[in-house]
Structures are given as structure tokens and as C-alpha cells.
């Protein structure tokens, strides 16, 4: 089964992509370019993808999609406490569009329950509502130590651990129990479909 896997510069998402590959998913990693908000994912992408390539037969490539335009809209036009939720929802929209263009049937993410404000059970439900494809979260049943052990085993841990960069779009008080109606109201302040379409149209394929 083809899928898109959202992969950042952190420890968790490369492990999720690897586990999907191990389960015979045909994975295309997607890296979101946050522009001036944070370049960590883009900066580490080549090294992380080089490590993941070992676990996929044949041609391997990943996709980089611009995300900074959406982040700017969230920061300037929407309630700041919802920025992380809106960010995750937009990433899912872009991933779904790219998956469907390539015949993909699912989106894989590296979310773990409760590790961040946007990853509480309540917020995961709100985030998932933005996806029209199944969202596969391989790490939900694993703890931090188990995830790090896998990351070390596949060669991504040291890469992901280098010089973490804080995303400038993250608010001081992110919502941990976002209300879906509040999110809908926030998204009415911007054109989410146009932003997602722009990100897809300006995405780039990178061969490894």
C-alpha cells in the first residue's frame, strides 16, 4: 500500500516511517519547509532519508512542501493557542493531496500520545478530522525508550538529536483540549484549501 509519511527533524517521525516500511507500506516521506520559522526538518532531511533508504528497495525519494505561508497565516490571523493544531491539520491536508496524486491510501505520522500539547487524545481527534485518508500512528503503543532504541538501531537517532531548533510559530500557551468548533471558526479566517493547494503545487521531489 502506498502512503505519505510526515517526517520532521525529530526522533519520532523517522521511526514511524521506518515501521511503516517494515509493515510493507510503500512510503514516500514528506518534509514540510517552515521557512524562517524553523529549518530543522529541511536541514536534517538528507541525512535522515539516507538512513531510511536502506529499508526501501528500488528508487527512493522524498517530497519537500512549503509550509511557511500557512504558518504565517495561522500566526497573524488565528488564535495563537490553536497554532499547533492548525499546523498539524494543514500538514495532513497537504499529505492527503500528495498521497492521492500518487495513488496513496494513508498518511503516516510520528505522533505519540501526550508527548506534546498538540498530541493529547482530544487534540489528536481534532487533528485527524482534517484528513480524508486513514491516519496511521505506529508509535502510539511505544514509550520514549522504545522509540529511541529503534531510532538508534536504524541510524537516525544521532542525526535527529543534533542541535534541535525551536519552531518560532509555537505559542507560549498552546491548547491541550482544542474544541473542533473553535478550530473551524479559526480556519474560516483563512483559505485553508487554497493554502494546501499552493503547498502541493510548489512541492519538490528529491531523489536519494
N, C-alpha and C positions, 0 to 999 in steps of 0.2 A: 504494500500500500504506500502510495506517495504521500508525503506530508511536508509541511514547513515547520521548522523548529526555530523558535526565537532564541538567539544566542547572544549574550552580553559578554562583557569582560570579567564577570564574576565567576565564582567557583561552581555554582549550582547548574546554570543552564547548559554548559558543555557536557556535564554528566547526564542531564536529561536527554540531550541529543544522542549521546553515545548509547544510552539504554534503549532509546527508540530504534537505533540501528541494530542493536543486539536482538531486538524483537522483530527483525526483518522489515521494519519500515524503510522506505526509500526516502531518506532525509535530505532536504535542501535547507541548510541553515540560513537564517535571516538576521542580519545585523542592522540595528537602527542607528543612523547617524544623527546624534543630538546637537551637532554644530558646536556653538560656543557654550552650550550648557554642560557638555561633557564629551570628551573624545576617547574615553577609556575603552569603550566597546570597539570602536574603529581601530584604535591604536594596537589592541591586542588580537584583533581578528585573524590576521595572517598566521600568527604562531598557534593560536587555538585551532584553527582549521587544519593546519599542518598536522597537528596531533590527531585530530578526528579522522583525517583522510585515511589513516592506517586501517580503519574499521569499515571502509566502504570500498567495494570492488568497482573497478572501472572509473569513468570520469567523475571528478568531484569538483563542485563549485559551490560558492555561497553567494548570497544577494545582499547588497547594501542599499537600504532605502532611507531617504532623508526624513528626519523626524522633527527637526528644529522648528520648522514652520508651525507645526501643530503645537509644540511646547510653548512657543511664543504666544499663540492664541489662548492657550489654557491659562498662562500666567497673567496675561493682560485683560482677558475678557470673562474669566470664570472665577468662582470662589476658590481661593488659594488652598483651602483644606482638601479640595477634591482633585488637585492637580495630579497626584499619583494614580488615582482611579481613572481619570480621563486619559492619562498617558497609556495605561495598560489597555484600556478599551480601544484606543486608536491603534496600538500595535497589533491587536487582534484583528481589527478591520483590515489593516494592510496585509497581514499574514494570510487572511482568508482570501482576499482578492488575488494575491500572488499564487496561493495554493490552487485556486480554481482555474487560473490561467494555465497552469501546468498539469491539470488533472489530479491535484492533491485532494485528499479526503479528510484531512485532520490537521490540527495545529498542535505542536508540542511546546510546552513551556517548562521552565525550571523552577516554578513556584513551589515553595514549601510552606506548610500551614503555620501561620503565626510568626514567621521569621522577620517580616516587615509589616508596616502599618497597612499596606495595600493587600496583604496576604492573610488577613483574618478570614474565617469561614464566611462571614457576612460579605466581606468585600470581594472574595473570590466569586461568589454568586453574582454580584453586581457586575464584575468584570466579564464574566463568562457570557452574560446576556448580550454582549455586543458581537459575539461570534455566531456565524451561521453554519459553522462546522464544529464537529466534536473537538473539545479541548482536552488533550491528553497531558496529564501531570504525573510523570513517572516517579517524582521524588516525594510525593505526599506520604508515603509509607516509610520513609527513611529519616533517620535523625542526622544531625550535623556530622557526627563522627563517621557514620556510614558513607555519607556523601563525599566527605574529604578523602576517605580511604579509596573510593573508586576514582576520584579525581587524580590522586597520586598514581594509581595503577595505570591510568590511560595517558598520563603525561601532561595534564592540563593544570594541575594544582599550582605548581610554581609560577606558571605564566599568569594565572588568574590572581595570584597573591601579590604580584609586583605592583607597588605604588598605586593603590586604589585612589580614584578621583571621585570626589563627592559631586553629584549632579546638582547644578545650581538651580534647577527648577523645583527641587524638593522643598516643600513648605516647612515651616517650623512646627506647625501642629497639624499633621495630616490626619484625615478622618479614618478611624478604625472601624466604624459601623456606618458606612455610607448608605443613604436611602436612595433607592433607584429613581424615585420621582424627582428628588433633588438633582440627581445626575442628569436626568432627561432635561430638566429646566436649564441646567448649566450648558448642556450641549445645544440647546436652542439659541444660545448667544453666538454660536459659530456654525459654519457649514461643515459638519464632520464628514459628509460624503465627498465633498469637493477636496478637502484636505487629504483624505485617504486615497482618492483617485490621483491627486498630484504626486503623492509619495510613490505610488505604484508606477506612474508614468515616468518618474525620474529615478527609479531604482536602477542599479547596475549589477550585472553578473560578473563575478570574479572567479576565474579558474585557478585551481591549485594544482 
